[in-house]
Amino acid sequence: MPINTINTILSGVKSATDIGQLLVEAHSSYDKAQLKIEIEKLVDTLHDVKKQTRALEDELYEKDREIKRLNEKLEQKSKAKVTIIGQFAYTNNPEGIPVGQAYCASCYENDEALKSFAIVNTIAACSKCKCTVHFMEAKRIMTPELFESIKAEHSHIIKQL
């Protein structure tokens, strides 16, 4: 849409320029009536250009607002709330309950990086800092029910960030 609007604006400016050039080159043979008609055409063309420019400004303003909204949404996602349970970090759902796969708590605490574990035999190693944990713990998918169970029995190992 903005490209069409820009083309319309440029076409209007060209028409206004052509009319202006015609008026500049006009000889004295132009009578007042013809001169008035040409000036009215010029004013109408410039009015259309002004309307199109305003429409373009409005559209660009809306696009800027949408970009800002999406950037804010992206920033919120990148700053996901996290709960640390022992050696593991879990992202929180909208209700603030940790869910999903386990990430390395050490990496998250050091640089807020959510790094997963690579499993080799019975050991799981962080893909970044290489800390190791038992593979069964690293494979555990956190659910709200499991979190409530852990919270009831081991609340001292839970740190919500």
Salt bridges, closest charged atoms under 4 A:
ASP18 OD2 - LYS14 NZ 3.17
GLU38 OE2 - LYS41 NZ 3.59
GLU57 OE1 - ARG54 NH1 3.24
ASP58 OD1 - ARG54 NH2 3.47
GLU62 OE2 - ARG65 NH1 3.49
GLU66 OE2 - ARG69 NH2 2.80
GLU75 OE2 - LYS79 NZ 3.53
GLU109 OE2 - LYS159 NZ 2.49
ASP111 OD2 - LYS128 NZ 2.11
GLU148 OE2 - LYS151 NZ 3.80
GLU153 OE1 - HIS154 NE2 3.88
